[in-house]
């Protein structure tokens, strides 16, 4: 579903990501782990077309993000670590705006908005301006906007930050349902316990270079993911 091949990206003289190759298959929840500044956000932004690689190839379901960005973006959703929302809009206006971008018919968008707003207990707040939302409510709205066009691939940067335990549990269930239906999820997280319980595969990045990748069982062995991560981080 998502192929990253020999991807590199620099900011001036600093190499943020160095010759990274990963393959996220359909049906997989793939965790991306590393300390702050390791290159996780740079990688995710390149995968969704926000950043241009200095070297390497990134494809979504066999389609190059560099050569066919619109086609790729229609198949995916990206949830940044700190979503910027149009705070002058109400929640429902924002969701309809996102639905318009993806040409979602009125009956389908209504059904999906109702479904996810009910799940995340946001339905009663959709008529309010986003500027009045708490951080957690904004995060829930951003998640709903990412799910509304039924993407095949979802890229998420620290998606659980700001969510209460119930919303985190709901999001984990949605992630698994998407992958069981043939989708794929690639997400970064600092919450290693979540990654250990949720992910099918995991990659650990340090200083822009991949240092460990595989199934969860292969990566952690007989230890915990936390202990493996700390050992690899030195």
C-alpha positions in Angstrom: 0.0 0.0 0.0 2.8 2.4 0.9 6.3 1.9 -0.4 9.2 4.1 0.8 12.4 3.3 -1.1 15.8 4.9 -0.4 14.1 8.1 0.9 16.4 11.0 2.0 15.7 14.5 3.1 17.9 17.3 4.4 17.3 20.7 5.9 20.4 22.7 4.9 23.4 20.8 6.2 21.3 18.6 8.5 20.2 15.2 7.1 16.8 14.6 8.7 16.2 11.2 7.0 19.0 9.1 5.4 18.2 6.3 2.9 15.0 5.0 4.5 13.2 2.1 3.0 9.9 0.7 4.4 6.9 -1.2 3.0 3.5 -0.9 4.6 1.2 -3.6 3.3 -2.6 -3.7 3.1 -4.1 -4.9 6.3 -1.2 -3.7 8.5 -1.0 -1.2 11.3 2.6 -0.1 11.1 4.1 1.9 14.0 7.0 4.4 13.5 9.1 5.0 16.7 11.9 7.3 17.5 12.9 10.2 19.7 12.1 13.8 18.9 14.0 14.9 15.8 14.6 11.3 14.6 12.9 12.0 11.3 9.4 10.6 11.8 7.4 13.8 11.0 9.6 14.5 7.9 9.0 11.0 6.6 5.2 11.3 7.1 5.1 14.7 5.4 7.0 13.3 2.5 4.6 10.3 2.2 1.6 12.6 1.9 3.2 15.0 -0.5 3.9 18.0 1.8 7.6 17.6 1.5 9.6 16.8 -1.6 12.3 14.1 -1.2 15.9 14.9 -2.0 16.3 11.3 -3.1 14.2 8.1 -3.3 10.7 7.1 -4.3 7.4 7.0 -2.4 4.4 5.3 -3.9 0.8 4.8 -2.7 -0.8 1.6 -4.0 1.7 1.6 -6.8 1.2 5.3 -7.7 4.1 7.8 -7.3 3.3 10.7 -4.9 5.7 12.9 -6.8 4.3 12.2 -10.3 0.6 11.9 -9.4 0.0 13.8 -6.1 -3.8 14.3 -6.5 -4.5 10.7 -7.2 -2.4 9.6 -4.2 -4.0 12.2 -1.9 -7.5 10.9 -2.8 -6.5 7.5 -1.5 -5.1 8.7 1.8 -5.6 10.8 4.8 -3.0 12.6 6.9 -3.4 13.5 10.6 -0.6 15.8 11.7 0.6 16.0 15.3 -1.0 19.4 15.8 -3.8 19.8 13.3 -4.5 23.4 12.1 -8.2 23.8 11.7 -10.2 26.7 10.4 -11.4 27.9 13.8 -13.8 30.5 12.4 -15.9 27.6 11.1 -18.3 25.4 13.0 -17.5 21.8 13.4 -20.2 20.7 10.9 -19.2 23.3 8.4 -15.6 22.1 8.5 -16.6 18.5 7.9 -18.8 19.5 5.0 -15.9 21.5 3.6 -13.6 18.4 3.8 -16.4 16.4 2.2 -16.7 18.8 -0.6 -13.0 18.5 -1.4 -13.4 14.7 -1.7 -16.7 15.0 -3.6 -18.6 12.9 -1.1 -22.3 12.7 -1.8 -24.6 14.4 0.7 -26.3 11.1 1.9 -22.9 9.4 2.5 -21.3 12.3 4.2 -24.3 12.7 6.5 -24.1 9.0 7.4 -20.4 9.1 8.1 -20.5 12.4 10.1 -23.3 11.0 12.2 -21.5 7.8 12.8 -18.1 9.2 13.9 -19.5 12.2 15.7 -21.6 9.8 17.8 -18.7 7.5 18.5 -16.4 10.4 19.6 -19.2 12.1 21.5 -18.9 15.3 19.4 -22.4 15.4 17.8 -23.8 17.9 20.2 -20.9 20.3 19.6 -20.7 20.3 15.8 -22.9 23.5 15.6 -20.3 25.4 17.7 -17.3 27.3 16.3 -14.1 25.3 16.4 -12.5 28.2 18.3 -14.6 27.2 21.3 -13.3 23.6 21.2 -10.9 22.1 23.7 -7.6 20.5 22.4 -9.2 17.1 22.7 -12.3 18.1 20.8 -10.2 19.6 18.0 -8.2 16.3 17.8 -11.5 14.3 17.5 -12.7 16.6 14.8 -9.5 16.2 12.9 -9.8 12.5 13.2 -13.3 12.5 11.8 -12.2 14.7 8.9 -9.5 12.2 8.1 -11.9 9.3 8.1 -14.8 10.9 6.2 -13.7 10.0 2.7 -13.0 6.3 3.7 -9.2 6.4 2.8 -7.3 3.3 1.9 -4.2 4.6 3.7 -4.0 6.7 6.8 -0.9 8.5 7.9 -0.9 9.8 11.5 1.6 11.7 13.6 1.1 11.1 17.3 -2.7 10.5 16.9 -3.4 9.7 20.6 -2.0 12.9 22.1 -4.8 14.9 23.6 -7.4 12.1 23.5 -9.1 10.8 26.6 -8.9 7.1 27.4 -12.3 6.4 25.9 -11.6 8.2 22.6 -8.2 6.5 22.4 -9.9 3.1 22.8 -12.4 4.0 20.0 -9.6 5.2 17.7 -7.7 1.9 18.2 -10.8 0.0 17.3 -11.4 2.1 14.1 -7.8 1.6 13.1 -8.1 -2.2 13.4 -11.4 -2.2 11.5 -9.8 -0.2 8.6 -6.9 -2.6 8.3 -9.2 -5.7 8.6 -11.1 -4.3 5.6 -7.9 -4.1 3.5 -6.6 -0.6 4.4 -3.3 0.3 5.9 -2.2 2.7 8.7 1.3 4.2 9.2 1.6 6.2 12.4 4.2 7.6 14.7 3.9 7.4 18.5 5.8 7.9 21.7 3.4 5.7 23.6 5.2 2.4 23.3 2.6 0.5 25.2 0.0 1.4 22.6 2.4 0.5 19.8 3.2 -2.9 21.4 -0.5 -3.9 21.7 -1.8 -2.4 18.5 0.9 -2.7 15.8 1.4 -5.6 13.4 4.8 -4.2 12.5 7.1 -1.5 13.8 10.1 0.5 12.7 12.6 2.3 14.9 14.4 5.3 13.5 17.4 7.1 15.1 19.1 10.1 13.7 17.3 9.7 10.4 18.4 6.1 9.8 16.4 2.9 10.3 17.9 0.8 13.0 15.2 -1.9 13.5 12.2 -3.1 11.5 9.9 -6.1 11.5 6.9 -7.7 13.1 6.3 -6.8 16.6 7.4 -10.3 17.8 10.6 -10.1 15.8 11.5 -6.6 17.1 10.8 -7.1 20.7 11.8 -10.8 21.0 11.5 -11.9 24.7 11.7 -8.3 26.0 9.2 -5.4 25.9 9.2 -2.9 23.1 10.2 -0.2 25.6 13.3 -2.1 26.7 14.3 -2.8 23.1 13.8 0.8 22.2 15.9 2.1 25.1 18.6 -0.3 24.3 18.8 0.6 20.7 18.7 4.3 21.6 21.7 3.7 23.7 
